[in-house]
Amino acid sequence: MSDALYRNPRLLLMLLLGPPLLWFAVIYMGSLLALLWQGFYSFDDFTMSVKPVLTFDNYARIFAEANRDIIVRTLAMALAVTLASAVIAFPVAYYMAVHAGKRMKAFFYIGVMLPMWASYIVKAYSWTVILAKGGIVYWVVSKAGLLPLLEAFLQTPYVGGSTLSTSHFGRFLVFTYLWLPFMILPIQAAIERIPHNLTQASQDLGADMATTFRHVILPLAFPGIVAGSIFTFSLTLGDYIIPTLFGPSGLFIGNFVYVQQGAAGNIPLAAAFTVVPIVLIAVYLAFAKRLGAFDAL
């Protein structure tokens, strides 16, 4: 058998890749297509039952004004979290890749990855205590005499709310905290792959640090930023727990699908609405691929 496999490398490749590809095609793609197919079913609002009568109404309802608001709200939060994560992550990743020694780099690796070992639910609920009216953030702000400034900030439209935990800004903070490690590590790996002689050549040609960063380091590290943004964008786009625990009223895509499938029992509309994140992420992945993000993963 080993001789036959050696003489037929394609047969060996088929035996190695066949089972996982079959699993992917049947279990993942099959269930996904079955879900999307249920989006064409009808839902009787009176009897709360699903009927196998094909219709395009569920997909047409995606473009209703209320549902467009849900999509825009989710997309805006995903983009804001991605941008903030990149801004915060880049200095940390740059220090890890360029300036940190072996021990300090190990310390940073542990510091970045340690929160990922904790339960997602535990971290989310811990932030409800941190951002609550009597939490540590309010205590620090009040001791610093900045409570009136915080309350004025929370009155800002599309940003604030009655408290930090019920504001868009509080929701944004929790999202950024949770997904930040997924941005730091790809950027750090991309910066480490930049040849050191390129920065030396830039400095030898008379460029200062700002010019070297803008024209050498940032363009070469940008695929790592885009690679990290794939995680922060997609994870924010599909999350439904954080929007439930934090922020003002207003559904996100994940909440809408959960409510329609669970509370309302309208599985066809929930199935049809799952097309929205699939399309958004597919477009984002195509854009990221053109920017070389897959080479930095």
C-alpha positions in Angstrom: 0.0 0.0 0.0 2.8 2.4 0.8 4.5 1.7 -2.6 1.2 2.3 -4.3 0.7 5.6 -2.5 4.3 6.6 -3.2 3.8 6.0 -6.9 0.4 7.9 -6.9 0.8 11.1 -4.9 -2.5 12.4 -6.1 -4.2 9.3 -4.5 -2.4 10.0 -1.3 -3.5 13.7 -1.4 -7.1 12.6 -2.1 -7.0 10.2 0.9 -5.7 13.0 3.2 -8.0 15.8 2.1 -11.0 13.7 1.2 -12.5 13.2 4.7 -12.2 16.8 5.9 -13.4 18.2 2.5 -16.4 15.8 2.6 -17.1 16.8 6.2 -16.9 20.5 5.2 -19.2 20.0 2.1 -21.8 17.9 3.9 -21.9 19.3 7.5 -21.0 22.9 7.0 -22.1 23.8 3.5 -25.0 21.4 3.6 -26.4 22.9 6.8 -25.7 26.5 5.6 -27.6 25.8 2.3 -30.4 24.2 4.3 -30.6 27.3 6.5 -30.7 29.7 3.5 -33.3 27.5 1.8 -35.6 27.9 4.9 -35.5 31.6 4.3 -37.9 31.0 1.4 -40.5 29.4 3.7 -43.6 31.2 4.9 -44.4 32.1 8.4 -48.0 32.3 9.7 -48.1 35.1 12.3 -51.5 33.9 13.6 -50.6 30.3 14.2 -46.9 31.0 14.8 -46.0 28.1 12.4 -43.6 27.7 9.5 -45.1 26.5 6.3 -43.1 25.1 3.3 -44.7 27.6 0.9 -41.9 29.3 -1.0 -41.8 33.1 -1.0 -39.4 35.9 -1.4 -41.0 38.0 1.2 -38.4 37.2 3.9 -35.5 38.3 1.8 -37.4 41.4 0.7 -38.0 42.4 4.3 -34.2 42.7 4.8 -34.5 46.0 2.9 -37.2 47.4 5.2 -36.2 50.7 6.9 -36.1 49.2 10.4 -33.9 46.3 9.2 -31.6 48.7 7.3 -31.1 50.6 10.6 -30.0 47.3 12.2 -27.5 46.6 9.5 -26.1 50.1 9.5 -25.8 50.1 13.3 -24.0 46.8 13.4 -21.7 47.7 10.5 -20.8 51.1 12.1 -19.9 49.4 15.3 -17.8 46.7 13.6 -15.9 49.4 11.6 -15.4 51.5 14.7 -14.1 48.6 16.8 -11.8 47.5 14.0 -10.3 51.0 13.6 -9.8 51.5 17.4 -8.3 48.1 17.8 -5.8 48.8 15.0 -4.8 52.2 16.6 -4.3 50.6 20.0 -2.7 47.4 18.8 0.0 48.9 16.6 2.2 50.5 19.3 2.0 47.4 21.4 2.8 45.1 18.4 5.6 47.4 17.3 7.2 47.4 20.7 6.9 43.6 20.9 8.5 43.1 17.5 11.2 45.7 17.5 12.2 46.8 21.1 11.2 44.0 23.5 13.9 41.5 24.6 13.2 37.8 24.9 11.8 38.0 28.4 9.8 41.1 27.8 8.4 39.6 24.6 7.3 36.5 26.5 5.7 38.7 29.1 3.8 40.6 26.4 2.7 37.3 24.7 1.3 36.1 28.0 -0.3 39.4 28.7 -2.0 39.5 25.3 -3.1 35.8 25.3 -4.0 35.4 28.9 -7.4 37.1 28.6 -8.2 34.7 25.8 -8.0 31.8 28.3 -10.9 33.2 30.3 -14.5 32.5 29.5 -16.1 35.0 27.1 -19.2 35.1 29.3 -17.2 35.8 32.4 -15.4 38.7 30.8 -18.6 40.2 29.4 -20.4 40.1 32.7 -17.3 41.4 34.6 -17.6 44.5 32.4 -21.2 45.0 33.5 -19.8 45.6 37.0 -16.9 47.7 35.8 -19.1 50.1 33.8 -22.0 50.2 36.2 -23.1 53.4 37.9 -21.4 52.3 41.1 -18.5 50.5 39.4 -14.8 51.3 39.5 -14.8 53.5 36.4 -17.4 55.9 38.0 -15.5 55.8 41.3 -12.2 56.8 39.6 -13.9 59.5 37.5 -15.6 60.9 40.5 -12.4 61.0 42.6 -10.7 62.8 39.7 -13.5 65.4 39.6 -14.4 64.5 36.0 -17.9 63.1 36.6 -19.6 66.2 35.1 -17.4 65.9 32.0 -18.3 62.2 31.7 -22.0 62.9 32.1 -21.8 65.6 29.4 -20.0 63.2 27.1 -22.8 60.6 27.6 -25.3 63.1 26.3 -23.6 63.0 22.9 -25.9 61.6 20.2 -25.1 58.2 18.8 -22.3 57.8 21.4 -23.7 58.2 24.9 -26.6 56.9 27.0 -27.9 57.2 30.5 -24.8 55.4 31.9 -21.6 53.9 30.6 -23.0 50.4 30.6 -26.1 51.6 28.7 -24.2 53.7 26.1 -22.9 53.0 22.7 -19.5 54.0 24.0 -19.6 51.4 26.7 -20.6 48.7 24.2 -17.7 49.9 22.0 -15.2 49.6 24.9 -16.2 46.1 25.7 -16.0 45.0 22.0 -12.6 46.6 21.7 -11.3 44.9 24.8 -12.5 41.5 23.8 -11.2 41.5 20.2 -7.9 43.5 20.8 -5.7 40.4 21.1 -6.8 39.2 17.6 -5.5 42.5 16.2 -2.2 42.6 18.1 -0.8 39.2 17.1 -1.1 39.5 13.3 0.4 43.0 13.4 3.3 41.8 15.5 3.9 39.0 13.2 3.8 41.3 10.1 6.3 43.8 11.7 8.7 41.0 12.7 8.8 39.9 9.0 10.0 43.4 7.9 13.8 43.1 7.1 15.8 45.3 9.4 18.1 46.5 6.6 15.1 48.3 5.0 14.7 50.6 8.0 18.5 51.0 8.2 18.6 52.0 4.5 15.9 54.5 5.0 17.8 56.1 7.9 21.0 56.1 5.9 19.3 58.0 3.1 18.4 60.8 5.6 14.8 59.8 6.6 13.8 60.5 10.1 11.8 58.1 12.2 8.4 59.5 11.2 9.3 59.3 7.5 10.6 55.8 7.9 7.5 54.7 9.7 5.2 56.3 7.1 6.9 55.1 4.0 8.6 51.8 5.1 7.1 50.2 8.2 3.5 51.1 7.8 3.1 49.9 4.2 4.8 46.6 4.9 2.9 46.1 8.2 -0.5 47.1 6.6 -1.4 43.5 5.5 -1.0 42.4 9.1 -3.4 45.2 10.1 -5.9 44.1 7.5 -5.5 40.4 8.7 -6.3 41.4 12.2 -9.2 43.4 11.1 -10.8 40.3 9.6 -11.2 38.9 13.1 -12.3 42.1 14.8 -14.8 43.0 12.0 -16.4 39.5 11.7 -16.5 38.8 15.4 -18.2 42.2 16.1 -20.6 41.7 13.2 -21.9 38.4 14.4 -21.9 38.9 18.2 -25.3 39.1 20.0 -24.3 38.8 23.7 -22.5 42.1 24.1 -25.3 44.1 22.4 -27.7 42.4 24.8 -25.7 43.2 27.9 -24.5 46.7 27.0 -25.7 49.8 25.3 -29.1 51.4 24.6 -32.0 49.6 23.0 -31.6 48.8 19.4 -30.9 45.4 17.8 -27.8 44.2 16.1 -27.7 41.6 13.4 -27.0 38.8 15.9 -29.7 40.0 18.3 -32.2 40.2 15.4 -31.5 36.6 14.3 -31.7 35.4 17.8 -34.9 37.1 18.6 -36.6 36.0 15.4 -35.5 32.4 15.8 -36.0 32.1 19.6 -38.6 34.5 20.9 -40.7 35.0 17.8 -40.2 31.6 16.3 -39.9 33.2 12.8 -37.2 30.9 11.6 -37.7 31.8 7.9 -37.0 35.5 8.6 -34.1 34.7 10.8 -32.7 32.4 8.1 -33.1 35.0 5.5 -31.4 37.7 7.6 -28.3 35.5 8.0 -27.5 36.4 4.4 -26.6 39.9 5.5 -23.5 39.0 7.6 -22.5 36.4 5.0 -22.5 39.0 2.2 -20.8 41.7 4.4 -18.0 39.3 5.5 -17.6 38.0 1.9 -17.1 41.5 0.6 -14.8 42.3 3.4 -12.7 39.2 2.8 -12.5 40.0 -0.9 -11.3 43.5 0.0 -8.8 42.1 2.5 -7.4 39.6 0.0 -6.6 42.3 -2.5 -4.7 44.1 0.3 -2.6 41.0 1.0 -4.1 40.1 4.3 -4.1 36.4 3.7 -0.3 36.4 3.3 0.0 37.9 6.7 -2.1 35.4 8.6 
